[in-house]
Amino acid sequence: MRRRTKPPVGSRPGTLVIDSAAQAPTIRLMTYTNSDLAEHAVAGVDELQALIPAEGVSWIDVHGLGDLHTLETLGKLFSIHPLALEDVVHVPTRPKAEAYEHNLLIITRMIRVSGDCDVDSEQFSILVGSNYVLTLQEWDGDVLEPVRQRLRAGRGIIRSAGAGYLGYAILDTIVDAYYPVIEVVADRLEQMEERVMTDPSPKTLRELNRLKNVLIRIRRSVAPQREAVNSLVRDENDFLNDTTRLYLRDTYDHCVSSSEAVENSREFVNGLMNTYLTVISNRMNEVMKTLTILMSIFVPVTFMAGLYGMNFDSMPELHWKWSYPVLLLAMLMVAGGMLLYFRRLGWIGSRTRETDDG
């Protein structure tokens, strides 16, 4: 898990510390009314205020938290409380929702599939004001293109319902994106189920452990989101009206469903690991069973061979002309008797196969 960027011990509340590895910020602006929409690629934060109209709703989308001047300027421009700005900058912060005097802060986690069934998770902060929504995330790329397309198309109520509804739409889209990611991992686990039975190798175990760690990272992102969304539904504030909070109930249901899906997948991967250990144990038992059969056959045969291989002259059997074939026959009878005994026990032959199939 990524270590949180923290100010020095004893610093005043609201002190900002920029991570040296953080991406330099880029800013996109969408402004809209019922009838119009405009999009801007903002060259710098100092130009932002001039581009924000007095009427309508503005969505300021910031990718990257690597510039102190940009963050402090945004804080002044939108009257962001120092504690709220600290939560935005010092990632990762636990998902939560807090209402301040001038805006509503929502901290969430955005997850996406990357590579071979791996997951990228990053903090996503939403600040909802009276006529604006400010979103800040750690890196480029997001899951919010459907929201942008809805704004461009102008269908539904998204362009007429105010900034609070836009904040809801962004949060709802992020939460909706959880389930497809979980499904990708769940599909891989279903593929692993047959592999565990047919190829219980160390490589299979490593893959199960990797998927288990992926699910742990997903759970850390999804599980705390339930309480954050529930607080938005439960607690009244000046930035979300009753209609928007009603829609948030559906978002809460999606959080619950995603959390349950993660837990189901975690139980499934734990079950697969137990199955893996059982298959390995059964195979070891089969090896031990085979060794036991071989030892049981060859120990008496070896004893007989060793007995008559001793250098004593007073052993009458050594001088009997039939001693050699009789000894071979005795060895074969002992070996055959042991094989018959193990067959009746079900250790070899058709009864073993029937037991395995059962």
Buried (B, 14 or more C-beta within 10 A) or exposed (E): EEEEBEBEEEEEEBBBBBBEEBBEBBBBBBBBEEEEBEEBEBEEBEEBEEBBEEEBBBBBBBBBBBBEEBBBBBBEBBEBBBEBBBBBBBBBBEBBBBBBEBBBBBBBBBBBBEEEBBBBBBBBBBBBBEBBBBBBBBBEEBBBEEBBEBBEEBEEEBBEBBBBBBBBBBBBBBBBBBBEBBEBBBEBBEEBEEBBBEEBEEEBBEBBEBBBEBBEBBBBBBBBBBBBBBBBBEEEBBBBBEBBBEBBEBBBEBBBBBBEBBBEBBEBBEEBBEBBEEBBEEEEEEEEBEEEBEEBBBEBBEEBEEEBEEEEEEEEEEEEEEBEEEBEEEBEEBBEEBBEEBBEEEBBBEEBEEEEEE
